[in-house]
Amino acid sequence: MEHNDRCSQEVDGDSCGSSTAASPEMDRNPSPPPEEAETEAGEEADAIGETVYSKHWLFSTLTRLIQMVTDQENGQSDSSMELTDDLEEDLCKVWDMAMDKDVAVFLQEFKAPDILLGVIAKSRSPRLTEICVGILGNMACFHDACVFLSQNSDLGDVLLLLLGDNDPPTLLETCRLLLTCMSQPDVSPLWLERIRQQPAACGSLCFIMSSSTNVDLLVKVGELVDKLFDEDEEIMKSWVSTPPSESDPNKDVQQDIASSLLEAATQLRSESPEALEVYLHSLQLLTTVEEGMQALASDGACGRAVWTFVCKIVCEDFCQADDPPLILQEQKALLAPALALLSALHSTLQMDINAELLGSLIRILQFNTEYLQSRTAANSESEERQKEEEQLVEDVQLKALVETTAEFLSVVLMELTKDLLSLVVKEGHLTERSCVSAVATLVPQHITAVQHLVGLLSEVEPKLADIIKKDFSISSDVSI
């Protein structure tokens, strides 16, 4: 986390030139007076690496921190260990300074992580704990420091225990530090193993997701859970199968992992829609393992509530009829897991499809076709832009979205009734343009579904059925 304050000592910048510098006898600047040379040498020795930050000032600040904790332990200060304004301000400067690599290396060499860990373990001040974890979090942004911190088993234990803290800023910094460490391939397995061995971590994260209204915290917790599920399927299986621990103080109000993810996503829908991506992806990952599907589909589970929620955001928030086709590029990361999740729930829970959802599926394929066509037309005279177009066609995320949508739509079309098709046409979800675009994506892989659609269209919209038959050479001998 960054702050506006910066702790630095400016090196004296007096000019080396003088009135004698212009003399023809002198071909170089005069040497500085001995006192000034000593001052500059001293300041250079005091500087941390290539920065202008002062070693002496940093030593002094950490010493004051240690003294405050010692006084508190000896009963010489307020038992709450409240920070003075001056010390809080200076520690925030250290927090900021730790974003500099030279400072992070210096803090590591000075054994600052051990000092901060000791303070965290003894602190009864939420603000002090937050700052100490924040400093470690900034240090962890650098590979070597991250490896050094991750190898400290005591720090690992303390951080996982902090997930049960009740202070949102501390929780935010703790999740940020864990996520930063887990993003380093060198040490990620070490953290995953620690989390596997700490069952309470699941309950702590579930409690945050199901009870917090802090948007920043919910976003960071969602990123952490998504990272865990993506990296370690065994953790995901364990968390969906394990009831709250008897030692968990929140066990009486604890929700299961799927319900907690849904609760947080619902909270974020209006306040931070872009943050929904990690929650939708986490829920979608649950559907990729048997244990996850059981957790969603069993009696009393939240699978149907998840279906209702995701249908709403797909039909009401994403890819609307008055949006430009370009919207798919902006929303593909959200739509891909949302539709994969709906597809999995539909096949398991046998949920009914309404006209709005069917219309959204058709519109996504229409927008994709029109977007690619517009890009091709705009780039047709430029070789360089043509290469960009080729890269666009190979857009893995967009390709995954289109494939997921086509697969889901083909299943829906096989279940389509004449009454539902009539409603879809009546409400304007299926027009000649959208139908041609959708069918162009579906054939030839999903030809059976297209034949079923054409068969129904022959009764509901004969002219449109004839256009599809002619444009795509589809036999009129189709089964309904």
Number of C-alpha atoms within 10 A of each C-alpha: 14 14 11 7 14 15 18 14 14 10 12 10 7 8 7 11 13 10 6 11 14 12 10 7 8 10 9 10 12 12 10 14 9 8 9 13 12 12 13 15 12 11 19 16 12 16 20 21 17 11 15 16 23 21 18 11 17 21 14 12 18 18 13 13 21 16 12 21 19 15 15 19 15 10 10 11 14 12 14 11 18 17 16 10 9 9 16 17 14 20 22 24 21 28 25 21 25 26 20 20 20 16 24 26 17 17 22 18 11 12 10 18 22 15 15 22 20 16 21 22 14 15 20 15 16 18 15 23 24 19 22 25 27 26 27 26 27 26 29 26 20 19 17 15 23 24 16 14 22 21 14 13 13 14 19 18 13 14 22 20 15 22 24 20 16 12 15 19 19 23 24 21 26 27 26 23 24 19 22 20 25 22 15 16 10 13 18 20 14 16 20 16 12 16 18 17 11 13 17 21 20 25 26 23 22 27 21 24 26 23 16 15 15 16 15 15 21 27 22 20 27 26 21 21 22 20 16 21 20 14 16 14 15 12 20 24 17 15 23 19 15 13 15 23 14 10 8 15 14 16 15 9 11 21 20 22 30 22 22 22 27 23 19 25 27 19 21 21 15 11 11 14 15 15 20 23 22 24 29 27 23 26 26 23 20 25 22 14 14 11 17 22 21 17 22 27 17 11 9 9 15 18 25 16 13 24 20 13 15 21 20 14 18 20 17 13 12 19 24 16 14 6 11 12 22 16 16 22 13 13 16 21 20 23 27 23 23 25 23 25 24 22 22 18 21 19 12 15 15 9 14 9 14 12 19 18 20 21 21 22 23 23 23 27 28 21 22 23 19 18 17 16 11 13 16 16 10 13 15 12 10 10 10 10 15 17 12 15 18 11 11 14 12 11 12 11 14 20 16 16 25 24 17 21 24 23 17 20 25 22 15 20 18 15 14 18 14 15 10 15 21 17 16 19 17 12 13 12 21 22 15 14 12 21 20 21 20 25 25 17 18 22 16 12 12 17 14 17 22 25 25 19 26 28 21 22 21 16 12 17 15 14 13 19 22 15 16 23 16 12 11 13 9 18 12 14 9 15 11 15
